[in-house]
Amino acid sequence: MIFYVSIIIGSVILIDIDYDFFSEAHAVDKSFTITIPRGAANPEVDITKLGPRQWYVPNQITVTENDTITWVNDDTEGHTVTSGSGAGLESLLTNRKGTENGLFDSGLFGPGENWTLRFEKSGRYSYFCTVHPWMEGLVIVQAQIENIPDYPVDAEGKKQAVFPVHTLTNDDKYDIDMAWTPRVLLTGEEVSFILDFSDPLTNKRHHLLPYEFTILQNEKELVRTSGLSEVGSDTQHYIFSEPGPINMRVENVGNDNYSFTEFSSTVYENPKLTAADVERISSHQPTSANLPTNPFKVNTLTLITIIYVVIIGIPAATATVYILYRKGKI
């Protein structure tokens, strides 16, 4: 009895697993049908009114990347599904032909036949029948929305176990931690990278510690900029235009070329912005490619020394000259 009950339970589990698998697969790769109705080749309308009609049903459809559409010919004549612009109902009067753009063409398929196409790239695809150019339709293909997490991740998309991320420079001289906000990196959104600098032995925060900050993506250096900690902290900003893994390096810490550390994360495509929006937003920020080269660039530590000399040294020198003058030494 127990044996039979086990078989039944196991079968139910397998059925449930198969159903879940089918549901997931169906959600990823959906299929749609568009019908070419009977009479599409012979519109039977008053051409002086040029009334609207659906020659493909539906004549406008919205799908997602990698979905397929099958056109079924329920008419009594052959038709095509050809990408481009049709000629409208006016073609019944003018005999004007549509304009093909070469993206796809079913060729002529007859009554009772069908033709299927998978749409792999997002966009708007207008199409028509080359034999009957008043027959027009539109397919809108949306981009697949990536499964975006709600927590910070590393370059492999795994959750950051500790956040802010804790590191030591390769020479063990500096404890450098990094957090970023927003925690999930999206294209077209400004990211603030928050850096903390401290001594790994005493936990004392480093003040006025110079460093260089770089971001790399696809083996390309996106930006390189210098920074200076204030009471142990500093912030860098960047807007990403491309999704994918990134590496953030803190280099030349304390003006030591051999002192550095590295962090990583992943940038996700922003589902709320178009590619044009992202390009427009990110094009207004400095990058390593367009940062001007300054032949008079001064080392950060040297610049700090000069500032202190100006603030302290000049008043002190002036006071010394005044005292010596009063004493008649000069």
N, C-alpha and C positions, 0 to 999 in steps of 0.2 A: 504493500500500500504506500509506504514511504517512498519507494522507488518511483511509482507513478506520479505521486505528488511532486517529486523533484523534477521529473521530466516536464510536467505542466508548467511549473514555476520557471524552469529554464527556458521553455519555449516562449513564455510571456516576456521574459527579459530580452530574449533575442529579437522578438517582434518589436519591442519598444526601442531597442538599440537600432534596428534597421529603420524604424520609422523616424527616429531622430536624425539618423544619417541622411535619409532621403530628404527630410525637411531642410537640413543645413545645406545639402547640395542644391536643392531647389531654390533656396534663398540666394545662393551665390550665382546660379546660372539659370535664369528664368527664360521661358519661351512664350512668345505672343503670336497671335494670328490676326492678319488683316485680310478682309474679304473684298474681292472685286465683285460687286453685285451684278446681277443680271440686268442688262440694259445699259451698262456703262459705255459700250461701243456705240449705242444709239440713244443719245441723251433724251430724246423726245421732250424737249422743252421749247418754249416760245423763245427763239433766239433774239427777239426784239426786247425781251425782258431780262435775258441773261440771268435767270434766277440761280441762287446757290444750290449746290447739291454735293453730296459726298460720293466721290467716284472710287475712293478706297475707304472701307469702313473698318475702323475709324480713319478719317483722313489726317488726323494728328494724334500721335502717340508719344508718350514719354517712357523711356526705358533706362537701364543702367548699363555701364560698360560691361561687355562680355555677354549681354543678353542676346537672344536670337529672335528674329521675326520671320514668320512664314506667311507669304502672300498666297492666297487660294483663289483661283479663278473660277467664280461661279457664273461667269457670263457665257454667252454662246459664241464669242469670238476670242481670238488670241490678244494678249496684252504684254506690255513690258513694265518693269520697275527699273527706271533709269534715273540716276542722280543728276540733278540740275534743275532748271526752271522751266515749267510748262508755259503754254501760251494763253491759258485762260479760256473762258467761254467765247471770248472774242474771236478765237481761231476758227469757230464755226462760220464766221462771216469773212474773215481775212485769209484763211488757210495758212496762217503763220505757224511755224514749227517751234518747238521748245528748244532750249539750249542745254546741251549736255556738259557736265564738268568732269567726267571721267572717273569718278570715285567708285561707282558700281553700276552694273547693267545686267539685268537678268536674261536679256535676250527674249525673244518671243516665246511665250508658253501658252498652250491652248486651253480650251474648256476642260474643267476637271483636273487640271494640272496645278502644281504649286512650285514656289521657289523660296529658298530660305537663305538668310544672311545673318551672320553674327557681327554685331557692332562692338569693336574693340576699343574705340577711342571716343571720348566725349565730344559733343558738338551738336549743331543743328544740320540735319540732312534733308533737303527738299528733293522731291523726285516727281516723275511724271511718266506717262506712257508715250513713247515715241510715235506710235501708230495713231493714238487719240490724244493729242497734246492738251486738251482741256481737262484731262484727268490728272489731278495734282494731289500730292500728299506731303506730309512732313513728319520726320522722326527726330525727336529730341533725346539725345543720349547724355545722361548725367554721369559724372565721375563717381566711382565707388568711394564711399566714405570709409576711410581707414579706421580700424579699431583703435581709437586713441585712448590711452590709459588716463587715469585721474591722479597719478602719482609720478614723481621724478624717476627717470630711468637712466641706464648707462647706454653705451654705444650699441649694445646688443638688444636693447629694448627691455632689459631686466630691471626690476625695481631696485632703486638705490637702497641698500640695506641700512645705511646710515646717512642721514641728511640733516644739516650740511655735510658734504663729503669731506672726510678727514684724510690728509696726506702729510708726508714729510718730504722735504727736498732730498734729492739724491745724496747730498753730503750730510744729511741729518742735522743741518744747522737751523732750519726753520720749520716750524709747524704751520702749515698753510691749509685753511679750510675754505671751502667754497659752497655757496648756495646760489640759487637763481630764482628769479620771480618774473613771470609766472612759473610754477613748478613744471608745467607741461609746455614744452617749446613748440610753437606753431609758426609757420611761415607768415610773414607780414606783420608780426607782433613784436614790439620792442621788448628785449630781454635785458634785465639787470643782473649782472654777475656780481655777487657780493663776496669779497675776499677778506679773510681775517688772518693776520700774521702774529705769531707769538713764538716765544722761546720754548722748545720741547722739554727743557729741563726745569725751568722756573715758572713757565706759563705767563711770563711777563710779556705784555703786548709791545710789538715793535712800532715805534713812532718814527715817521719820516724815513721809511725803508723803501728805496727805489726798486723797481722791477719792470719787466716787459710782459705784456699780455698779448697772446696770439690765439687765433681761432683757425683751425684747419678742417676742411671738408673735402672729401674725394681727392686727397693728397694735394689740395690747393690751399694756400694761405689766404684766408679771407680778409684778415685785418691783423695789424701789428701796431700796438700803441704802448707808450710808456706810462707808468703809474707811480704813485707815491702814497704809502700808507699814512693815515692820520689817526693817531691813537690806536694803531693796530688794525685799521680797516680801510678799505677802498672799494669803489664800485666802477665797473665797466659796463658799457651798453652796446647792444648790437641787434640788428633786424635781419633775420634769415630769409633768403629768397628761394632756397631749395630745401626739400626734405631730405632726411638721411642722417647717418651717424656723424658726429662731430667730435673733435678733440680740442680742449682748451688748455693751453700751456702757460705756466707762469715761469718766465725765464730771467736769466741775468739778475737773480735776486741779490740785493746788496751790491750791485755792480760786479758780481762774480759770474763769469760766463759758464762756470761749471756747476752753478747752483740753480736747479730748476725742479719743477714737478708738473704733473699732468692730470687732467680730469677728462671725462667723456660723458656724452649724452646723445640723445636722438631727437631730431627735429621732425615734426609731423606736418603733413600738408593741411593747411587751414581750410576746413570745410565751409567756412563762412565767407571766404574771399575767393574771387576769381584769380587766374594767373596774371591777368592785366593789373588787378588791384595790388597784388603782391609785388609785382615789378615796379609799379609806380611808387609804392611806399618805400621799398628797400633801395631804390635808386638814389635817394637823397641823403644817404649816409656815406661817410668816408670808408674806404677800403684800402688794403695794402697796395692795390694797383693804382689808386688815384691820390694817395696821400702825397703832398709835395715833399720833395727832398730839400732839406735845409743844410747848406754847406757850413753854416755857423752854429750847428746844433751843439749845445753844451751839455756835458754829463750832468745828470740830475743832482748828484751829490755836490758837484762843483758849483752848480747854480745855487744850491742852498747855502754853501759857504760864502758865495758872493753876496747873497742877501743879508746874511748875518754880519758880514764885514761892513756893508753899507749902513745897516741899522745900528750896529754897536761901535764899529771901528771909527767911522767918521766923527760921530759926536765925541768919542774918547780922545781922538787926535786933536779935535778943536779945543777941548777943555785943557789938554796938556799944553798946547801952544799959548793959550790965554794965561795959564798959571806961570809959565816961563816968562811971558812978556811982563806980567805984573812984578815978577822978581828981578826984572832987568837982565835976565839971562839972554834974551834975544831983542 
